[in-house]
Amino acid sequence: MAISVAAAAVPRNVVVSTSLSVHSSTKLSRLSSLQFPKELRALTIRNQRLVSKPGPRTLPLVEAKKQTFSTFDDLLENADKPVLVDFYATWCGPCQFMVPILEQVSDSMGDKIQVVKIDTEKYPTIADKYNIQALPTFILFKDGQPCDRFEGAMAADQLIQRIEASLKVKQ
């Protein structure tokens, strides 16, 4: 995806370096969609100079216990407690927001549930099987069958309440 400077709307209080011309759209098209030319990285807004910081964003490290199963159904059938499955994607902002929250949920309810994460980009057939349309989507499985489903990012206490309510109703 390329950005055409001629089509871009620039507010009156934003000053862009004059070395950028309308004919630089070919320069923009050679860059990836996640980078902007140097001229667009530094803006002056109301006499304050703002400069974007290039480089990769760092995400928190998550310690996970990796287990291998021949199939997802095998994991669900052999689980000794209910399984909360987080269907996510690495590019999904709300999914990344849920990483520390899922750690809290796992720590808080570790004896009651097992938390599993499924990357929908790596396992699209599993996502299709459970009709995943939004990310993140959480499905609570009990005895190998879906018991409850909820979508979107939420606070740890909300997620714990939803899980506990689902487990009480389904008992």
N, C-alpha and C positions, 0 to 999 in steps of 0.2 A: 504494500500500500504506500503510495507516495503522496506527499502533501504539495499542492500547488500554492505557491506564495501569492500568486495573483488572485486566487479564490479565497484566501484566508482573510478573515475579518480581524483587524487589529484595532482595539479600543483606542480612543484619542489620547488617553493618558499613558499609553505604552509606547516607548521609543525603541525601535529596532535599529541596529547599526546600519548606516547608509551604504555600506559596502555590499549589502545583499540586494540584488536586482531582481526584477520580475523574471528575467530570462534564466534564473538559476534553478528552475524546476528540473532540468536535466541533472543538475548536481544533486538535488534532493532525491530523485528517483534511483540514483545509484546507491544511496544509503539504505540500510535496513529500516523497517518501519518503527523500530524502537530507538533510533538515533536521530538527532537533529543536527544540522550543520552548526558549526561553532557560533555563527552569527545569531542563531536563534536560542542558544543556550544562555546568553546573558541578556537580560532585559532590565530596563530602568522603569520603575513604576513609582510615580510621585516622589521623584528625586532619590529613591533608594534602588541600588543596583542589586538585582537578584541573579544568582548564577546557579544553574543546576549542577549537581555533582554527578559526573559520569561514573560508571562502574556498576558491578552487579549488586543487587540487593542481597543482604544476608538474612537468612531465615533461621529460626532457632533450631538447634539440633534436638532430635527426638530419639530417645533410646527405645527401641522396640525389640521384643523377643520374636525373632523370625522362626516360623515353623513352616514346614513343607507338607502339603497335602496333595494327593493326586487330583482331587477335584474340590470345588467349593462345596458341593453337596456332601462330600466326605467330611469336610470340616464341620458343617452344620450337624450332621448326624452323629458324629463322635464327640460333640461338645457336652461336657458334664453340667453346664449351666447355660442360661440364655446368652445369646451372642448379639451384641450391638454392632452392626456393620455400617461403617462410614463410607459411602460412595463419594469419591472426591476426584479432583484433577489438580495437577501441580500448578497450572496456570490460574486457578480459581482463587481469588482474594479471600472470600468468606471461608473457603476450605482451609486456607492457611491460618486464618483467624481462629479456627476451631482446634488447631493442634494442641495448644496448651490447655484448652478447655477439656478436650478428650483425655488428656493426662490427669486432670483433676477428677474427672468422672471415673476414670479407671482406678485411681488411688482411693477414691471415696467408696466405690462400689466393687472393688476388686474381688471380694468373696461372693458377690451376687451375680455378676455378669463378666463376660469376656468381650473386650473391644477389638474389632478387626477393621482394618482399613483396606478398601479395594480401589485401586486407581482405574477409573473408567476408561482412560486412554489405553491402558495396557490390557484390560479385560473387557472389551466392549460387548462380548456375548453375554457376560454375566449382567452387565448394566441393562442390556436389552431384555434379558429374561425377566428382570424385576421392574421394567418400564421406568428407568431413571430418566426424568425429564429436566430436573433442576439439581444444582449442586450447591452445597452439600445436601445429600439425602441420607437419612439414617433409617435403617430398617432393623427392628428388634425381632430376632428369631427365637422361638422357644420350641424345643423338641423338633428342630429341623424345619419348622414352618414359620412364615412371617406372622408376627403377632401384632405389631404396630409399625407405623411409618410416619416420619415427620421430616420436613424439608426446611432448609435455611439455617443460618447461624443463630445461635442462642447462647445465653449465659449458662455456666455450669450448673447453677442451682435449678434453672428451668429444665435443663436436660435431665437432671437427676429426678426431678419431680415427675416428668413425663414417663421416664423409664419405670419408676416405682409404681405409678398409677397403672401403667400397662401390665406390669407383672402381677399386681393385686387383682385386677379385673380378670385376667386370663387364668388365674389359678383354679 
